[in-house]
Amino acid sequence: MGTWTWGGNDEGGLGDGTLTPSSSPVSVLGDHIFASGDASRWFAAALDSSNHAWAWGSGNDGKLGNNSTADVSSPVSVTGDHVFAQISCGASHTVAKDSANHGWAWGNNYHGQLGFYNNDYKSNPYSIYGAHVFSVITAGDFHTLAIDSDGHGWAWGSVEYYKLGVSGYYNNKPQSIVGGHVFIEISGGTNHSAAIDSANHAWAWGKNSSGQLGNNSTSDQSTPVSVAGAHEFVKISVGKDQTLAIDVSGHGWAWGLNASGQLGDNTTTNKSTPVSILGGHIFTTINAGYDYSVAVDDSNLAWAWGLNDLGQLGNNTTVSQSTPVSVIGF
């Protein structure tokens, strides 16, 4: 089965060998069989069926991990022959965990988001500081979050808007997230973060100007606060200023900035508590992008909503949508 992408393509982020944007899915070049992957605004990374990493798009700051800073418009191998179990893209850095659950990172390190205990940029994978065993690792735009084997949360990188949720400002190596929570899911965006605990309750921290923390407030929070409502969530994803989640029944919820309809509730009004995503879909995965959102349902059909100026909704238009629309071909 091939890999498909759509939307903006200025630096080759679609991986189709061109720099041409596409408002409908295009095939990523090569005979790769990718099992998982992630994408940022300017680049993408994926793990193949042997768990080797590949990347394409903007190579600035070394974030493709191929010992170069050049842009590439089709997949290139990440240096080092690592066997990874998870990979995640930030705005200008990439993080991964290997088959032994140790963390690795590469790319921009201005904010300490690589977690090396220094601020050196890296164009190939380097080990994250400390003997941590991570079950989950994920990149925000300029920070990184992880959950260890005991369910405790860790964060490093940019401290702006308190999005690390830690005590103090030693931000270039992993620091414990305040509160002693046992997390099963965690996600970082531009300036806020969110997680789900072992009881399936959601927590969030950081910037809250649009209600993206979901606690019926617009005040920033330096430590995790409970998301309003008695929801039980199994998936959570943080975007620019919006948060998305899937509950235990598979229904989608959203809160935060909604100027482009990225909450999917058929309005463009910000929400500071969770609102239901329209359509009655049963989702299995959900992802918050930069002012848009995408999800896959239980029939493996893809849906998207929100900002569509570059065709990022994949419905062969550039018209923004405030409710889920079907991605062409899926």
C-alpha positions in Angstrom: 0.0 0.0 0.0 1.4 3.4 -1.0 1.7 6.6 1.0 -0.3 9.7 0.1 0.1 13.3 0.9 -1.6 16.6 0.0 -1.5 20.4 0.7 1.4 22.9 0.5 4.7 21.7 -1.1 7.1 24.7 -1.2 10.0 22.7 0.1 9.1 19.2 -1.1 7.1 18.2 1.9 4.7 16.1 -0.2 7.5 13.8 -1.2 6.2 13.4 -4.7 9.4 14.7 -6.4 7.9 18.2 -7.1 7.4 21.5 -5.4 3.8 21.8 -6.6 1.0 22.0 -4.0 -1.9 19.6 -4.4 -5.5 19.8 -3.2 -6.0 16.1 -3.6 -3.7 13.1 -2.6 -0.5 12.5 -4.5 1.7 9.4 -4.1 5.0 9.7 -2.2 7.9 8.5 -4.4 9.6 5.2 -4.0 8.7 1.6 -3.3 8.7 2.1 0.5 6.2 0.3 2.7 5.6 2.8 5.5 4.0 1.5 8.7 3.7 4.9 10.5 4.8 8.5 10.1 4.3 12.1 11.0 4.3 15.5 9.2 5.0 19.1 10.2 4.3 22.2 8.1 7.5 21.9 6.1 8.6 18.3 6.2 7.6 14.7 7.0 9.1 11.5 8.4 8.1 7.9 8.4 9.1 4.4 9.5 9.2 1.6 7.0 8.1 -2.0 7.5 11.7 -2.7 8.9 11.3 0.3 11.3 14.0 2.3 9.5 13.4 6.0 9.3 13.0 8.2 6.1 12.3 11.9 5.8 11.6 14.5 3.1 10.9 18.2 2.7 12.8 21.1 4.2 16.2 20.1 5.4 17.0 23.3 7.1 18.8 22.8 10.5 19.3 19.1 9.7 15.8 18.1 10.7 15.7 15.3 8.0 18.5 13.5 9.9 20.5 12.6 6.7 23.6 14.6 7.7 22.6 17.4 5.4 20.7 20.7 5.5 19.4 20.5 1.9 15.7 20.2 1.0 14.6 17.0 -0.7 11.4 16.3 -2.5 11.4 12.5 -2.1 12.2 10.2 0.9 15.9 10.0 2.0 17.2 7.6 4.7 17.8 8.9 8.2 21.5 8.3 9.1 22.5 5.5 11.4 20.5 2.4 10.5 18.5 2.8 13.7 15.5 0.6 14.4 12.8 3.0 15.6 9.4 2.2 17.1 8.0 5.8 16.9 8.8 9.1 15.1 7.4 12.6 15.5 8.0 15.9 13.7 8.2 19.4 15.3 8.4 22.7 13.5 12.2 22.2 12.9 13.2 19.1 14.8 12.5 15.4 14.8 12.3 12.9 17.7 12.1 9.2 17.9 12.3 6.2 20.2 14.1 3.1 19.3 13.2 -0.6 19.8 14.7 -0.4 23.3 12.5 2.7 24.1 15.5 5.1 24.3 14.9 8.6 22.9 16.7 10.2 19.9 16.5 13.6 18.4 17.9 15.8 15.5 17.4 19.1 13.9 17.1 22.6 15.4 18.1 22.9 19.0 17.9 26.6 19.7 15.4 26.1 22.5 17.0 22.9 23.8 14.2 20.8 22.2 16.6 18.0 21.3 17.3 17.2 25.0 21.1 16.8 24.8 21.9 19.1 27.8 23.2 21.6 25.3 21.9 23.7 22.4 23.9 22.3 19.4 22.0 21.6 16.2 22.3 18.0 14.9 21.8 16.7 11.3 21.7 13.1 12.4 20.2 11.3 15.4 21.7 11.8 18.8 20.7 10.2 22.1 18.5 12.2 24.4 20.2 12.9 27.8 19.5 10.5 30.6 18.8 6.8 30.9 15.0 7.3 30.3 12.9 4.4 29.0 10.1 6.1 27.1 6.8 4.5 26.1 5.7 7.6 24.1 7.7 10.5 22.6 6.3 13.4 20.6 7.5 16.7 19.2 5.7 20.0 19.7 6.7 22.9 17.4 9.6 23.9 19.6 9.4 21.5 22.6 9.4 17.8 23.2 7.2 15.6 25.4 7.5 12.0 26.5 6.0 9.4 28.8 8.3 7.0 30.6 7.7 3.3 31.3 6.0 4.2 34.6 3.6 6.7 33.0 5.3 9.8 34.2 5.5 12.8 31.9 8.7 14.6 30.8 9.3 17.7 28.8 12.1 19.9 27.4 12.6 22.7 24.9 10.9 26.1 24.7 9.6 27.4 28.0 7.4 30.0 26.4 3.8 30.1 27.8 4.8 27.4 30.4 4.1 24.7 27.8 6.6 22.3 29.4 4.6 22.1 32.6 7.8 21.7 34.7 9.2 23.4 37.7 12.1 25.7 36.7 13.8 26.6 33.5 16.4 23.9 32.8 15.0 23.3 29.5 17.6 21.5 27.4 17.3 18.1 29.1 14.2 16.1 30.2 12.4 17.5 33.2 9.5 15.9 35.1 6.1 17.3 34.4 4.5 18.6 37.6 1.7 16.8 39.3 2.7 13.1 39.5 0.2 12.1 36.8 0.3 8.7 35.2 -0.2 9.4 31.5 -1.0 7.1 28.6 -1.1 9.7 25.8 0.7 13.1 25.4 0.8 15.7 22.6 2.4 19.1 22.1 1.6 21.9 19.7 2.8 25.4 19.1 2.5 26.8 22.6 0.4 24.3 24.7 0.4 20.7 25.6 -2.1 18.1 26.6 -2.2 14.5 27.9 -4.6 11.7 28.9 -4.1 9.9 32.2 -4.6 6.3 33.1 -8.2 7.0 34.0 -8.8 8.4 30.5 -9.1 12.0 31.8 -7.6 14.8 29.8 -5.1 17.5 31.2 -3.6 20.5 29.4 -1.2 23.3 30.1 0.5 26.3 28.5 -1.0 29.1 26.4 -4.8 29.4 26.7 -5.8 32.6 24.8 -8.3 30.8 22.7 -9.5 28.3 25.3 -7.2 25.5 23.9 -6.7 24.1 27.4 -10.4 23.2 27.6 -10.8 24.2 31.2 -13.5 26.9 30.6 -10.9 29.7 30.9 -8.6 31.7 28.7 -5.8 32.1 31.3 -2.5 30.5 30.7 -1.5 27.6 33.0 2.0 26.6 34.0 1.0 23.1 35.3 -1.6 20.6 34.1 -5.2 21.5 34.6 -8.2 19.2 34.1 -10.1 19.5 30.8 -13.8 20.3 31.6 -16.5 17.7 31.5 -16.7 14.0 32.4 -15.2 12.8 29.2 -13.2 9.7 28.9 -10.6 10.0 26.1 -8.3 7.5 24.4 -6.6 9.8 21.9 -5.5 13.5 22.0 -3.8 15.8 19.6 -2.6 19.4 20.0 -2.3 21.8 17.0 -1.4 25.5 16.7 -4.1 26.7 19.1 -6.7 23.9 19.0 -6.9 20.5 20.8 -8.7 17.4 19.4 -9.6 14.2 21.2 -11.4 10.9 20.7 -13.5 9.5 23.5 -13.8 5.8 24.5 -16.8 5.4 22.1 -14.8 6.8 19.1 -16.5 10.1 19.0 -14.5 13.3 18.2 -14.2 16.4 20.4 -12.5 19.7 20.0 -11.7 23.0 21.7 -9.7 26.1 21.3 -9.2 28.4 18.3 -11.9 28.0 15.6 -11.4 31.0 13.2 -11.0 28.6 10.3 -13.6 26.0 11.4 -10.8 23.7 12.7 -13.0 22.5 15.6 -15.5 20.9 13.1 -18.6 22.0 14.9 -20.0 24.1 12.0 -19.0 27.4 13.6 -16.0 29.7 13.6 -16.4 30.6 17.3 -13.6 29.7 19.8 -14.6 27.1 22.4 -13.0 26.8 25.9 -14.6 23.5 26.7 -14.9 20.4 24.5 -17.5 20.4 21.7 -18.6 17.5 19.6 -17.2 17.2 16.1 -20.2 17.0 13.7 -21.1 14.1 11.6 -21.4 11.1 14.0 -18.1 9.7 12.8 -16.4 6.9 14.8 -12.8 7.9 14.6 -9.7 5.7 15.3 -7.1 8.4 14.8 -7.2 12.2 14.9 -4.6 14.9 14.3 -4.6 18.7 14.9 -2.6 20.6 12.3 -1.8 24.3 11.8 -5.4 25.7 11.8 -6.9 22.5 10.3 -7.7 19.0 11.5 -7.7 15.5 10.0 -9.0 12.1 11.2 -9.5 8.5 10.1 -12.7 6.6 10.9 -13.4 3.0 11.6 -13.8 2.2 7.9 -10.3 3.7 7.2 -11.9 6.7 5.5 -10.1 10.0 5.9 -11.8 13.3 6.9 -10.5 16.8 7.2 -11.8 20.3 8.2 -10.6 23.8 8.9 -8.2 26.0 6.9 -7.8 24.9 3.2 -5.9 27.7 1.5 -3.2 25.2 0.3 -5.5 22.3 -0.3 -4.6 20.7 3.0 -8.1 19.2 3.4 -7.5 17.0 0.3 -11.0 17.5 -1.2 -9.8 19.0 -4.5 -10.7 22.6 -3.4 -9.1 25.4 -1.5 -12.3 26.4 0.4 -12.1 26.1 4.2 -14.6 23.9 5.9 -16.2 24.0 9.4 -17.4 20.4 9.4 -15.5 17.2 8.3 -15.3 16.6 4.5 -14.1 13.4 2.9 -10.6 13.3 1.5 -10.6 12.3 -2.1 -9.8 8.7 -2.8 -10.0 7.4 0.8 
